[in-house]
Amino acid sequence: MIKQQVKDIIVGIIEMVAPDADLSNLKSDVRLRDQLDMDSMDFLDIVMELRKRYQIEVPKEDYPMLATLDSCISYLTPKLQSVVST
């Protein structure tokens, strides 16, 4: 259940950053920037929103870990463990 909650958090942030993006057919293993036609500023907005909402710092060297929905979930699940309930 935690993974679904983390996915919901990620999708919610994407909806805020890219409100015109069609998230209905989001593929979990394809780069988010490619699927949603996001630029680097959109991506940085996602990183900033994670920091603002959940106090999660994502170092620049870890940015590739946020490339796909699956990799976001894997990377963020341990960091959001205290935020989401089981």
N, C-alpha and C positions, 0 to 999 in steps of 0.2 A: 504493500500500500504506500510505503514511503516514496518509492520511485514515481508513482502516479502523482503524488502530492508535489514532488519536485518538478515533474513535467508541467503540472498546472501552474506552478510559480513561474517557470521559464516562459511558458506560452503567454501568461498574463503580462509579463514584462515586455515581451515582443509585441503584444497587442498595443501596449502603451507607446512604445518607441516607434512602431510602424503601423499606425491605425488602419491604413489602407491595404495592408498585406492580407492576402487570402490564406488563412491558416487551416482551411477545411481539408486540404490534401497534403498536409505537412508530412514529409517522409523523414523518418527518424535517423536514417543513415546517409542522408545527403546534406552537404554543407548548407547551413541556414542562409548564409549570404548569397549563395547561388539561387536557392529556391525562392527567396523573398526579395531578391534584387536590393539588398541592403548595402549601403556603403560603409566605409570605415567609421564614419561618425555615428551611424546607427549602432554599429557594434560597440563602440565606446560608450554610447548611451546605455546599452544593456549592462555593461560592466559597471558603470557608475550607479545604475539603479540597484544592482546587487549590493553595492557598497552602502547606498543610502538606506535601503529597506531592511537589509539583513546583516549589515556590518561585515560583509564578506569582501576581503581584499583578493583580487585576482592579479597576480604579478604578470607583467608583460610577457614573460617567458612561458606562462601558462595559457595565453590566449588561444593557441591551437587546440587546447583541451575543450574549448567552447565552440568548436567548428560545427558539429552536428548536434541534433537533439539528443541522440544516444550518448555522445561524449559529454554533453552538458550535464546530463543526468548522472553519469558515472562520476564526473568531477565534483559536482555540487552536492550530491547526496550526503557524503560525510560532513560537509561544511554546514548543511542545513538540518542535520540530524536533530539539533536541539530546538529547531523552529517547528518542524512538522511532527505531528503525533502519529503513533503507530496504530 
